[in-house]
């Protein structure tokens, strides 16, 4: 099905939605300390509340393919963003943990549906293009994350209340949504088979790779500062540098990823990315000089950056399972990696050592490189055609 010409192109609209998703997710990350202060909960209860967000996303993701097939990407994405708009301000003011849990559940549903539906839209848009686009789409998510965290931090530093800051951020979300709506697709692939199915064949391999990469990303997000301060004795004020190097490198690699994929092909990008990420983790784990650890985190970000985008492109090309079933299954597996990874690392580190736990992630990235060889990722020539 050809893409219709609109005032906002489907490609630009997709980029805006990816940016928006990263923007609101980062906004919540800044709100977390305020939510804890408002409710007065301890770390254990806060962890349970955070789990509500993940539960909302995991509940919603598996049915998103069916919803987009029935109602089209535009309606599903707009409703999901509506849930985010409605729930976000409440996250900053609720003092009752039960009400906050409900708000996080709704917020998680909005995030989960948006993440899944925007990837379905991205696959359809890329299929109609002569060149790779997926890495650029995911790069806009990373840019949105940086912008969301930066804007919220700036507004709070200017003396605005957390609620006022949230409302300004939501106003920006409304503007971006209205701008992009015309370019969102009114259709999706027809629904074939059940709303959700256990991934199999190449879809299962794609899902495992996404799970592993997201697990690695979640580990860097939650454990890099702890590792640098506790193991490498870096000052606490500099503990966030590890994730900063990781995030910046990932963003740059994704924004340039489409051109790299066009030049080298998808398989070399996945295999090379896995090896680069493993090398970066090895530097972090086995070299004691903490400035080199920052280089290691940058390599992890650059290596992981384009693996997941390539996997979503591959999900749109495979014929083992309908896209309306495959994409939600893959997205759900990836999100499970984000949720479970930091916890698994924590348990392993508790019984052994954090360096040993990181060694397991090195092995996991090597496994990603190995099993990627079993996928038919296709190659793209300089003209962007399948080889």
N, C-alpha and C positions, 0 to 999 in steps of 0.2 A: 504494500500500500504506500503510495507516494505521500510525502509530507506536504501539507497544505501551506501556501504562502500566507503569513500573517504579519501584523505590524511588528511583532516580536518573533523572531525565528525560533523553531523548536530547539535548535542547538543553544541559542542564547538563553532561552527559558530554562533549559535543563541545567545550564551552568548556574543560573540564579538560584534554582531550587537546591542544588548541592551546596552552594554558598550558604544559603539560608539554614540548611540542616546543621552544618558545622557551627554556624553563628549561634543558634539557640542552644545547642548542646554545650558549647563553651560558656554561655551565659549561666546555665545551671551550675556548672563547675565553680563559678565565682560565688554563686548564691549559697552553696553548701554550708560554709561556716555560719552564715546568718540564720539559716534554717535550723542548724543545731542550737544556736544561742536562743532562738525564739522558743523552741520546744524544751530546752534544757535536758535533752536526752544524753545518755552516755554513749561511748563508742559502739557498744554492742547493739543498742537500739538504733543508732544511726546507721549501722551496717544493715540492719533489717529494713529500715526505711529505704535505703538505697537499692535494696533488692526489689522493692516494689516497682521501681522504675524499670529494672530489667525484666521483671515478670510481665509488666504491661507490654513491653516490646516483644517479648517471646510469645505472648498470647496472640498478639495482633499479626505478627509477620507471616505465619503459615497461611492465613486466609487472604492476604493481600493480593495474591495472584488471581484468585477467584473474583475478588472485588474489582480489580482493574479490567479483567476480561468482561465483566458484566456492565460496568459503569464507565470504563475508560480511565486513562491515567489522570486526566484533568480533575474530574470530580473527586476521585479518591485522594489525590494529593491535596486539593483545596480543603476537603473535610478534615484530613489529618492535620494540616497546618492550623485549621480552626481550633482543633482540640489543644494544640500547643499554645495558641494565642490566649485561649480562655484559661488554661491552667497555670501558665507561667507566673503571672503576678501573685497568685495565691501561694506559690512556693516561697515567696519572700516574707509573708506576713503571718501564716498560720502558726498558732502556738499549740494546738492540740495534735499530738503525734498521729492519732487515727485519721484526722482530716488531712494531715500532710501526706500520710500513706495513700489516701484516696486520690489526692491531687497528683502525686507522683505516678500512680497507676495510670491515670488519664494522660499525663504528660508522656509516660512511656509508650502508651498505645499510639499517641500522635507521632512520636519519634520513630517507633518501629514501622508503622505504615508508611511514613514519609520515606524512610531509608529504603524500604523494599520497593515501593512504587516508583521512586525516582530512578532506581537502577533498571527497572523494567522499561521506563521511558528512555533511559540512556541507551539501552541495547537496541531499541527500535530506531532511535535517531541515528546511532552509529551504523546500523545496517543500511540505511539509506544514504550514507555518506561514502565518498570515495577514499576517505582517509581515516585513520584511527582517531577516536575522540575520547575514549573512556578514561585514559589517564588524566586528561585535562579536566574532565568532569570531577573526578575524585580530588584533583588538585584544588579545585574551587572549594571543596569541603574543608580542606586543610586551611585555605586562606580564610574561609568563614570562621573557623575555629580561632585563628589568631585575631581576627577582627572583633569577634564577639567578646573574647576575654579582654582584649585591649580596650574596647569601648566601655564595658562594664567597670573595669578598673579605673579608667579615666573619669567616668561619671561619679564614682564613689570618692575618688581623690579630690574632686571638685566640691565635695561636701553634700552632694545629693543623697537622699535616703535611698535605701536599697529598693523600696517600692517605686519611688520616682524613677530611679535608674531602669528598673524592669519595664515600667510603662513606656519610657522612651525607646528602649530596645524593641518592645513589642510594636510600637508605632513604626519603627523601621521595618520590622517583619511584615506588617500589613502593606506598607508601600511596595516592598519587593514582591509580595505575593500578587498584588493587583497588577504590577508591571508584567510579571511573567505569565499570568493566567492565560492570556490569549495564545501563547506559544506552546502550552501544554497539550498533549495529544488527547483527542476525544475518544480514542480507541486503544485497545491493547490486543495482544494475540488472543484468538478465541480460546476459551477454556476447554481443555480436553482432559478427561479423566477426573480423579478426585480433587478436592480442594487442597489436600496436602497428602504427600506420599513419602515414604522412606526413600532417600536418594539412592540411586544404584548406578553401576557402570561409571562412565566418565563424570557424571554429576556427583557421585559419591567422592571421587578423587578430587574434583574441583572443590567440593565442600570441605574435605579434609585439609586441603592446602589453605583455604580461607580461614578455617579454624586455627591452624598453626600460626599463620601470619598475624591474625588478630590477637591470638594469645601472646605472641611476642610483643605486639604493640601495647597491649594491656600491661604486660610485665614492665616495660620501659616506663609507661605512664605512672604506675603505682610504686615501683621499686627503685627507680634510678636514683632519686634523691636519698633514699635510705641507704642504698649501696655506697654512694659516693661519700656520705657523711660517716657511716658506721665502719665501712671496710677500707675506704681510701682516705679517711680522715680529712676530707675537704671541709672547710668551714660551713656551718649550717646555712649561712646567708647565700652561699654559692651552690647549694644542693640542687636547685632547680635548673642549673646549667645543662645537666645531662639531657633532660627532656627538651630543653630549648634547642640544643644542637640537633637532636633527633628530629624535632618537628620542623625546623627550618630546612634541614636537608631533605626531608620527605616532601615538603611543599615544593621546593625547587625541582626535585626529581620528577614529581608528578606533572608540574606545569611544562616540563620539557619532555615528558615521557612519550607523548604521541609521536613526536618527531624521531625519537630514538627507536620506537617500535617500528615506525615506517621504514627506518633505515636498516635495522638489524633483524627485524622479525620478532614474533612474540616469544617463541621458545628460548632464544638466547637471552632475552630480557628476564624471563622467569628464572632460568638456571643461573645466570650471572648474578641476578638480584639475591637469590638464596645464598650463593657462595659469598657475596659481599657482606650480607647481613651476618652470616656465620663468622666471617673474619672479624667484623666489627665487634661482635659479642666476645670473640676470643681475646681481642685487645682489652676490652673492658674487664674480662675475668682474670686474665693471666699476667697482664702488665701492670705493675704497681704504681707507676707515675700517673697521677690523676689527670694531668692535661691530655695525655694520650687516651685516657678513658673517654674524654669528650670527643676526640676524633673517632673513637670506636662507636659511640652513640650516633654520630653523624653518619657513619657507614651503615649502621643498622637502619636508620631512617631512609637513606638513599637506596639500600638494597631491598627493603620491604615495599617501597613506595609504589611500584608498578606491577607487583605480582597480583594483588587483588583486582585491579582494573582489568588486567589481561584475563583473569579467571571469569569475570562477568562477561567479557566479550566472548569467551569460549562457551559460556552458558547459553548465549544467544545463538550460537552456531551448532551446538550439539543436537542430535535427533533422538537421543535415548529417552528423554522425558520431555513433555510439553513445557514450554518456557514459563507458562503461568504456574506450574508446579515446581520447576527446577529453581527458579530465582528465589522464591520464598524459602525453599529448603536450604539453599546455599547461604542466604542471608542469615537465617536462623542459626545455622552451624557456626558461621563467623561470629555472630553476637555471643553465642555460648562460649567461644574462645575468649572474648573480651571479659566476660563475667567470671569464668572459671580460672583463667590464667593466673591472675594475681593471688587468688586463694591457694591454688596448687603450689605456687612458688613459696608462699608463706609456710605451708605445711612442710614442704621439703626442707626449706631453710631451717625450720624449727628443729627438725630431727637430725639435720646434717650441718650444712653451712650455706650461706647465700651464694658463695662462689660455685659450690657444687650444683645448686639449683639453676644457676645461669648456664652451667655446662650442659645441662639437659636441654636448654633452649637452643644451644649451638647444635646439638645433635638433631633437634627437631627441624631446624632450618636446612640441615644437610638432607634430611628425609624429604623435605619439600622439593629440593633440587632433584633428588633421585626419582620420586614418583611423578614429577612433572614430565619426565621422559616418556611416560606411558600415555600421555595425552596427545591428541592430534590438534595442536594449537594453530596450525596453519602458519604460513609465512606471508609477509606483505612485501611486495616489491617497492621500488622507489615511486611508482605511480599509484601505490595504494591498493593494488588488486591482489586477490588471493593467488598465491603461487601454486 
